[in-house]
Amino acid sequence: MEGLNELAFVLGGVNHWITVFLIMAGLYIIVSRSNMIKKLVGLSIFQTSVYLLYVSPGKIIGGTAPIIIEGAEDQLYSNPLPHVLILTAIVVGVATLALGLALVVRVNEAYGSIEEDEVYSVGDWN
């Protein structure tokens, strides 16, 4: 019976395990790669993990939209605020990614490469 409780504990937080995995994968890609496009992909993965982190506790099983109906006093409502904030964060994330890609295009035009090491060796970084 104790093993079943441990399994339920681990599987009950599977969305948190996925979030932690995506956070670690995104950070690893950002830190370990020198290609600027790959760094932007890592940033997008990291942003996706933050979206999942905020949306996961916002959904209540059996909850409805917070619309008050007469005759329904003991209604269970879901909080819409995390979902609204995440929609805003997705728009900001897409804009950040677009700006990053535009900067990578300009760096490639100026230095002929999108690898950090090659850009640093070409530029005068005193």
C-alpha positions in Angstrom: 0.0 0.0 0.0 2.9 2.4 0.7 4.3 1.8 -2.8 1.0 2.8 -4.3 1.0 6.1 -2.3 4.5 6.9 -3.5 3.5 6.1 -7.1 0.4 8.4 -6.8 2.7 11.1 -5.3 5.1 10.9 -8.3 2.4 10.7 -11.0 0.2 13.3 -9.3 2.9 15.9 -9.9 3.8 14.8 -13.5 3.2 18.3 -14.8 5.8 19.6 -12.3 8.3 17.0 -13.4 7.8 18.0 -17.0 8.2 21.7 -16.0 11.5 21.0 -14.2 12.7 18.9 -17.2 11.9 21.7 -19.6 13.5 24.4 -17.4 16.7 22.3 -17.2 16.7 21.5 -20.9 16.2 25.2 -21.8 18.9 26.4 -19.5 21.3 23.7 -20.7 20.8 24.7 -24.3 21.3 28.4 -23.5 24.5 27.8 -21.6 26.1 25.0 -23.6 25.6 26.1 -27.2 27.5 28.8 -29.0 25.1 29.0 -32.0 22.8 32.0 -31.5 19.8 30.3 -33.1 20.1 27.3 -30.7 20.3 29.7 -27.8 17.0 31.3 -29.0 15.5 27.8 -29.2 16.7 27.1 -25.6 15.1 30.4 -24.5 11.8 29.4 -26.1 11.9 26.0 -24.4 12.5 27.8 -21.1 9.6 30.2 -21.7 7.3 27.3 -22.5 8.2 25.7 -19.1 7.3 28.9 -17.3 3.9 28.9 -19.2 3.3 25.4 -18.0 4.3 26.3 -14.4 1.7 29.0 -14.3 -1.1 27.3 -16.1 -0.9 23.9 -14.2 -2.2 25.1 -10.9 -4.7 27.5 -12.5 -7.0 24.6 -13.8 -9.3 23.1 -11.2 -10.9 19.8 -12.0 -14.6 20.3 -12.0 -14.3 24.1 -12.0 -16.3 26.3 -14.3 -15.9 29.8 -15.6 -16.4 32.4 -12.9 -19.9 33.4 -14.1 -22.4 33.8 -11.2 -25.7 32.0 -11.9 -28.7 32.3 -9.7 -29.5 29.1 -7.9 -26.0 27.8 -8.0 -24.5 28.8 -4.6 -21.9 26.0 -4.1 -20.3 26.3 -7.5 -16.5 25.6 -7.9 -14.8 28.2 -10.1 -11.5 28.2 -11.9 -9.4 31.3 -11.6 -9.0 32.9 -15.1 -6.1 35.2 -14.1 -3.2 32.7 -14.8 -4.5 32.0 -18.2 -4.8 35.7 -19.1 -1.3 36.3 -17.8 0.0 33.5 -19.9 -1.6 34.8 -23.1 0.2 38.0 -22.5 3.4 36.2 -21.8 3.1 34.2 -25.0 2.7 37.5 -27.0 5.8 38.9 -25.3 7.7 35.6 -25.9 6.9 35.7 -29.6 8.0 39.3 -29.8 11.2 38.5 -28.0 11.9 35.6 -30.3 11.3 37.7 -33.3 13.6 40.5 -32.1 16.3 37.9 -31.3 16.0 36.4 -34.7 16.3 39.8 -36.3 19.4 40.5 -34.3 20.9 37.2 -35.3 20.3 38.2 -39.0 22.1 41.5 -38.4 25.0 39.8 -36.6 25.3 37.3 -39.5 25.3 40.2 -42.0 28.0 42.1 -40.0 30.3 39.3 -39.0 29.5 36.5 -41.4 28.6 33.9 -38.7 26.1 33.2 -35.9 28.6 31.3 -33.8 29.6 33.3 -30.7 33.2 32.2 -30.8 33.6 33.3 -34.4 31.9 36.6 -33.8 34.1 37.4 -30.8 37.2 36.6 -32.8 36.2 38.9 -35.7 35.2 41.8 -33.5 37.4 44.2 -31.6 36.5 43.4 -28.0 38.9 45.5 -25.9 
